[in-house]
Amino acid sequence: MTPQERRSSASLALIFALRMLGLFLVLPVFALEARRYPGGSDPALVGLAMGIYGLTQGLLQIPFGMASDRFGRKPVIVVGLVIFAAGSALAAWAPSLSWLVAGRALQGAGAISAAVTALLADQTRDLVRTKAMALIGACIGLMFALSLVLSPLLAARIGLHGLFVLTAVLALGGIVVVLWWVPAEPAQPVVQARGGLAEVLRHPALLRLDFGVFVLHAVQLAMWVALPALLVQAGLAQDQHWQVYLPAVLASFLVMGVSLFPLEKRGYLRAVFLVAVGLIAMVQMGLLLAQAQPSVPVLALLLFVFFCGFNVLEASQPSLASRVAPAHVRGTALGVYNTLQSLGFFVGGVAGGWLLKHAGPQGLFAVCVVAMLAWLVVAWPMRAPSPKAPDGP
């Protein structure tokens, strides 16, 4: 990477990290803490408060992505972070669960993922794009692992209200990073011509990636609906789950570093991608078989394999989307991509809860197996794009 590519990658990854840490700190304790609010005895309302963030994210990723194509990436990112901070403040103030739902919905309205990834794509070459996206994926994974350790400790001291205040502060820190550390955008637009949503929705390779990111995050969240209970059933107390999650996440980063980047350079990106999809399908099959008599070592191994596949896909999919998309609609294309990602979270949470209630963990994991195999079939015709000259500096 050039010095500017390193600066762009590090600063934009930090924006993601600050935002996602605030979100992840809330999730491990949300369901328990929400019961203390007026209306918290309604499981459906608690579920809505958790999932509404993904719904509003999904609805607004495309408008934010299109706006970044027209008005520039950095202004859109700043506006989105302001909205996210305002939603966090509203959630911190919320005197009832209904107001907490409103705060979470406003948080989701700060849908900046498409603009951030589009800016990173503008400022990196194709040859290093996957590595830059992997840095963002690694930061998100580390924030997730860190939140599993910190969340119960912080919640005991400052409660859910305090966690939302911290989330707002972290979002404001992200604005500081955008204004003073992220490199300036190109003086001229990437391409003067402006495309539209229809062009993106007719692009077969982009549609294939959109389907994949939806399935990946739906399966991820559905899996997590049942997995904590399996760990408890295997004999691991809830406050000790991080002892399984953290090593699995960290070890998977090492595997990704020694596999994805060297193999991509040698032209094996398609093979690595399809193997990663297959690994997650195998994990769901393993969970289906293990759920009857779960054991901590088996679940830990399955989680390690899951994160190996997941991190490869989290790094390679947005990189591929940014490379496949025509430059003049890159923000729009990544808006659609991030919309499907957010809707995957929402559908995974809702469907996972419904399946767990009506079909048990075996039904949930069986559906996850089918979803991953369907993705493997859809992804099979993919072709990795050849490197091009950079679109930006």
ZIVEN-V468610 format. One record per residue. N is the residue number from 1. RES is the residue in three letters. SS is DSSP state (H for helix, E for strand, L for the rest). OMEGA is omega in radians with two decimals (* if undefined). BURIAL is b if it has 24 or more other ideal C-beta (glycine too) atoms within 12 Angstrom, else e. Layout:
N|RES|SS|OMEGA|BURIAL + N|RES|SS|OMEGA|BURIAL
This chain:
1|MET|L|3.01|e + 2|THR|L|3.10|e + 3|PRO|H|3.14|e + 4|GLN|H|3.09|b + 5|GLU|H|3.09|b + 6|ARG|H|3.13|e + 7|ARG|H|3.12|b + 8|SER|H|-3.10|b + 9|SER|H|-3.09|b + 10|ALA|H|-3.07|b + 11|SER|H|-3.14|b + 12|LEU|H|3.03|b + 13|ALA|H|3.12|b + 14|LEU|H|3.08|b + 15|ILE|H|3.08|b + 16|PHE|H|-3.08|b + 17|ALA|H|-3.12|b + 18|LEU|H|-3.12|b + 19|ARG|H|-3.08|b + 20|MET|H|3.09|b + 21|LEU|H|3.10|b + 22|GLY|H|3.12|b + 23|LEU|H|-3.06|b + 24|PHE|H|3.13|b + 25|LEU|H|-3.10|b + 26|VAL|H|-2.92|b + 27|LEU|H|-3.08|b + 28|PRO|H|-3.07|b + 29|VAL|H|-2.98|b + 30|PHE|H|-3.04|b + 31|ALA|H|-3.14|b + 32|LEU|H|-3.10|e + 33|GLU|H|-3.10|b + 34|ALA|H|3.14|b + 35|ARG|H|-3.11|e + 36|ARG|H|3.14|e + 37|TYR|L|2.94|b + 38|PRO|E|-3.06|e + 39|GLY|L|-3.08|e + 40|GLY|L|3.11|b + 41|SER|L|-3.13|e + 42|ASP|L|-3.11|e + 43|PRO|H|-3.14|e + 44|ALA|H|3.14|e + 45|LEU|H|3.06|b + 46|VAL|H|3.10|b + 47|GLY|H|3.09|b + 48|LEU|H|3.13|b + 49|ALA|H|3.10|b + 50|MET|H|-2.98|b + 51|GLY|H|-3.05|b + 52|ILE|H|3.09|b + 53|TYR|H|-3.12|b + 54|GLY|H|-3.14|b + 55|LEU|H|-3.14|b + 56|THR|H|3.01|b + 57|GLN|H|-3.09|b + 58|GLY|H|-3.11|b + 59|LEU|H|-2.99|e + 60|LEU|H|3.13|b + 61|GLN|H|-3.12|b + 62|ILE|H|3.09|b + 63|PRO|H|3.12|b + 64|PHE|H|3.11|b + 65|GLY|H|3.11|b + 66|MET|H|3.11|b + 67|ALA|H|3.14|b + 68|SER|H|3.04|b + 69|ASP|H|-3.03|b + 70|ARG|H|-3.00|b + 71|PHE|H|-3.11|e + 72|GLY|L|-3.06|b + 73|ARG|H|-2.99|b + 74|LYS|H|3.09|b + 75|PRO|H|-3.14|e + 76|VAL|H|3.12|b + 77|ILE|H|3.14|b + 78|VAL|H|3.12|b + 79|VAL|H|3.14|b + 80|GLY|H|3.12|b + 81|LEU|H|3.07|b + 82|VAL|H|3.12|b + 83|ILE|H|3.13|b + 84|PHE|H|3.11|b + 85|ALA|H|3.12|b + 86|ALA|H|3.09|b + 87|GLY|H|3.09|b + 88|SER|H|3.11|b + 89|ALA|H|3.11|b + 90|LEU|H|3.11|b + 91|ALA|H|3.12|b + 92|ALA|H|-3.12|b + 93|TRP|H|-2.92|e + 94|ALA|L|3.11|b + 95|PRO|L|-3.12|e + 96|SER|E|-3.13|e + 97|LEU|H|3.11|b + 98|SER|H|3.07|b + 99|TRP|H|3.09|b + 100|LEU|H|3.05|b + 101|VAL|H|3.13|b + 102|ALA|H|3.12|b + 103|GLY|H|3.12|b + 104|ARG|H|3.10|b + 105|ALA|H|3.12|b + 106|LEU|H|3.03|b + 107|GLN|H|-3.11|b + 108|GLY|H|-3.14|b + 109|ALA|H|3.04|b + 110|GLY|L|-2.96|b + 111|ALA|L|-3.00|b + 112|ILE|L|-3.02|b + 113|SER|H|-3.12|b + 114|ALA|H|-3.12|b + 115|ALA|H|-3.14|b + 116|VAL|H|-3.13|b + 117|THR|H|3.08|b + 118|ALA|H|3.11|b + 119|LEU|H|3.10|b + 120|LEU|H|3.10|b + 121|ALA|H|3.11|b + 122|ASP|H|-2.95|b + 123|GLN|L|3.09|b + 124|THR|L|3.08|b + 125|ARG|L|3.11|b + 126|ASP|H|-3.05|b + 127|LEU|H|-3.11|e + 128|VAL|H|-3.05|b + 129|ARG|H|-3.13|b + 130|THR|H|3.12|b + 131|LYS|H|3.12|b + 132|ALA|H|3.10|b + 133|MET|H|3.12|b + 134|ALA|H|3.10|b + 135|LEU|H|3.07|b + 136|ILE|H|3.13|b + 137|GLY|H|3.12|b + 138|ALA|H|3.12|b + 139|CYS|H|3.12|b + 140|ILE|H|3.12|b + 141|GLY|H|3.12|b + 142|LEU|H|3.10|b + 143|MET|H|3.09|b + 144|PHE|H|-3.14|b + 145|ALA|H|3.14|b + 146|LEU|H|-3.11|b + 147|SER|H|3.13|b + 148|LEU|H|3.12|b + 149|VAL|H|-3.00|b + 150|LEU|H|-2.99|b + 151|SER|H|-3.14|b + 152|PRO|H|-3.14|b + 153|LEU|H|-3.13|e + 154|LEU|H|-3.13|b + 155|ALA|H|3.12|b + 156|ALA|H|-3.09|e + 157|ARG|H|-3.00|e + 158|ILE|H|3.10|e + 159|GLY|H|-3.13|b + 160|LEU|H|3.08|b + 161|HIS|H|-3.13|b + 162|GLY|H|3.11|b + 163|LEU|H|3.11|b + 164|PHE|H|3.04|b + 165|VAL|H|3.11|b + 166|LEU|H|3.10|b + 167|THR|H|3.11|b + 168|ALA|H|3.13|b + 169|VAL|H|3.12|b + 170|LEU|H|3.10|b + 171|ALA|H|3.09|b + 172|LEU|H|3.03|b + 173|GLY|H|3.09|b + 174|GLY|H|3.09|b + 175|ILE|H|3.09|b + 176|VAL|H|3.13|e + 177|VAL|H|-3.13|b + 178|VAL|H|-3.01|b + 179|LEU|H|-2.99|e + 180|TRP|H|-3.13|e + 181|TRP|L|-3.14|b + 182|VAL|L|3.13|b + 183|PRO|L|3.14|b + 184|ALA|L|3.07|e + 185|GLU|L|3.08|b + 186|PRO|L|-3.12|e + 187|ALA|L|3.12|e + 188|GLN|L|3.04|e + 189|PRO|L|-3.12|e + 190|VAL|L|3.08|b + 191|VAL|L|-3.07|e + 192|GLN|L|-3.13|e + 193|ALA|L|-3.13|e + 194|ARG|L|3.09|e + 195|GLY|L|-3.09|b + 196|GLY|L|-3.11|e + 197|LEU|H|-3.10|e + 198|ALA|H|3.13|e + 199|GLU|H|3.14|e + 200|VAL|H|-3.07|b + 201|LEU|H|3.07|e + 202|ARG|L|-3.03|e + 203|HIS|L|-3.04|b + 204|PRO|H|-3.10|e + 205|ALA|H|3.10|b + 206|LEU|H|3.12|b + 207|LEU|H|3.11|b + 208|ARG|H|3.12|b + 209|LEU|H|3.10|b + 210|ASP|H|3.09|b + 211|PHE|H|-3.11|b + 212|GLY|H|-3.09|b + 213|VAL|H|3.06|b + 214|PHE|H|-3.12|b + 215|VAL|H|-3.09|b + 216|LEU|H|-3.05|b + 217|HIS|H|3.01|b + 218|ALA|H|3.13|b + 219|VAL|H|-3.14|b + 220|GLN|H|-3.07|b + 221|LEU|H|3.09|b + 222|ALA|H|3.12|b + 223|MET|H|-3.10|b + 224|TRP|H|3.03|b + 225|VAL|H|-3.06|b + 226|ALA|H|-2.99|b + 227|LEU|H|-3.14|b + 228|PRO|H|3.13|b + 229|ALA|H|3.10|e + 230|LEU|H|3.11|b + 231|LEU|H|3.08|b + 232|VAL|H|3.12|e + 233|GLN|H|3.13|e + 234|ALA|L|3.07|b + 235|GLY|L|-3.13|e + 236|LEU|L|-3.11|b + 237|ALA|L|-3.06|e + 238|GLN|H|-3.11|b + 239|ASP|H|3.10|e + 240|GLN|H|-3.10|e + 241|HIS|L|3.14|b + 242|TRP|H|3.13|b + 243|GLN|H|3.03|e + 244|VAL|H|-3.07|b + 245|TYR|H|-3.01|b + 246|LEU|H|3.10|b + 247|PRO|H|-3.14|e + 248|ALA|H|3.14|b + 249|VAL|H|-3.08|b + 250|LEU|H|3.14|b + 251|ALA|H|-3.14|b + 252|SER|H|3.07|b + 253|PHE|H|3.11|b + 254|LEU|H|3.12|e + 255|VAL|H|3.13|b + 256|MET|H|-3.10|b + 257|GLY|H|-3.10|b + 258|VAL|H|-3.12|e + 259|SER|H|-2.99|b + 260|LEU|H|-3.00|b + 261|PHE|H|3.10|b + 262|PRO|H|-3.11|e + 263|LEU|H|3.07|b + 264|GLU|H|3.13|b + 265|LYS|H|-3.12|e + 266|ARG|L|3.07|e + 267|GLY|L|-3.09|e + 268|TYR|L|-3.07|e + 269|LEU|H|3.14|b + 270|ARG|H|-3.12|b + 271|ALA|H|3.13|e + 272|VAL|H|-3.14|b + 273|PHE|H|-3.09|b + 274|LEU|H|3.07|b + 275|VAL|H|3.13|b + 276|ALA|H|3.09|b + 277|VAL|H|3.13|b + 278|GLY|H|3.12|b + 279|LEU|H|-3.14|b + 280|ILE|H|3.05|b + 281|ALA|H|3.12|b + 282|MET|H|3.11|b + 283|VAL|H|3.13|b + 284|GLN|H|3.06|b + 285|MET|H|3.10|b + 286|GLY|H|3.11|b + 287|LEU|H|3.09|b + 288|LEU|H|-3.13|b + 289|LEU|H|-3.04|e + 290|ALA|H|-3.00|b + 291|GLN|H|-3.13|b + 292|ALA|H|3.11|e + 293|GLN|H|-3.05|e + 294|PRO|L|3.03|b + 295|SER|L|-3.07|e + 296|VAL|H|-3.14|b + 297|PRO|H|-3.13|e + 298|VAL|H|3.13|b + 299|LEU|H|3.11|b + 300|ALA|H|3.11|b + 301|LEU|H|3.13|b + 302|LEU|H|3.10|b + 303|LEU|H|3.10|b + 304|PHE|H|3.13|b + 305|VAL|H|3.11|b + 306|PHE|H|-3.10|b + 307|PHE|H|3.05|b + 308|CYS|H|3.11|b + 309|GLY|H|-3.08|b + 310|PHE|H|-3.10|b + 311|ASN|H|3.07|b + 312|VAL|H|-3.12|b + 313|LEU|H|3.11|b + 314|GLU|H|3.12|b + 315|ALA|H|-2.99|b + 316|SER|H|-3.06|b + 317|GLN|H|3.11|b + 318|PRO|H|3.06|b + 319|SER|H|3.12|b + 320|LEU|H|-3.14|b + 321|ALA|H|-3.13|b + 322|SER|H|-3.14|b + 323|ARG|H|-3.14|b + 324|VAL|H|-3.05|b + 325|ALA|L|2.98|b + 326|PRO|L|-2.99|b + 327|ALA|H|-3.04|b + 328|HIS|H|3.07|b + 329|VAL|H|-3.08|b + 330|ARG|H|3.12|b + 331|GLY|H|3.10|b + 332|THR|H|3.14|b + 333|ALA|H|3.13|b + 334|LEU|H|3.02|b + 335|GLY|H|3.08|b + 336|VAL|H|3.14|b + 337|TYR|H|-3.12|b + 338|ASN|H|3.03|b + 339|THR|H|3.14|b + 340|LEU|H|3.06|b + 341|GLN|H|-3.13|b + 342|SER|H|3.11|b + 343|LEU|H|3.05|b + 344|GLY|H|3.06|b + 345|PHE|H|-3.08|b + 346|PHE|H|-3.12|b + 347|VAL|H|3.13|b + 348|GLY|H|3.13|b + 349|GLY|H|-3.11|b + 350|VAL|H|-3.11|b + 351|ALA|H|3.13|b + 352|GLY|H|3.10|b + 353|GLY|H|3.14|b + 354|TRP|H|-3.14|e + 355|LEU|H|3.14|b + 356|LEU|H|-3.12|b + 357|LYS|H|-2.98|e + 358|HIS|H|-3.09|e + 359|ALA|H|3.13|e + 360|GLY|H|-3.13|e + 361|PRO|H|3.13|b + 362|GLN|H|3.09|b + 363|GLY|H|3.14|b + 364|LEU|H|-3.09|b + 365|PHE|H|3.07|b + 366|ALA|H|3.10|b + 367|VAL|H|3.11|b + 368|CYS|H|3.08|b + 369|VAL|H|-3.13|b + 370|VAL|H|-3.13|e + 371|ALA|H|-3.12|b + 372|MET|H|3.10|b + 373|LEU|H|3.08|e + 374|ALA|H|3.10|b + 375|TRP|H|-3.14|b + 376|LEU|H|3.11|b + 377|VAL|H|-3.13|e + 378|VAL|H|-3.07|b + 379|ALA|H|-2.99|b + 380|TRP|L|-3.12|e + 381|PRO|L|-3.04|e + 382|MET|L|3.03|b + 383|ARG|L|3.11|e + 384|ALA|L|3.14|b + 385|PRO|L|3.10|b + 386|SER|L|-3.13|e + 387|PRO|L|3.11|e + 388|LYS|L|3.01|e + 389|ALA|L|-3.13|e + 390|PRO|L|3.09|b + 391|ASP|L|-3.12|b + 392|GLY|L|-3.10|b + 393|PRO|L|*|e
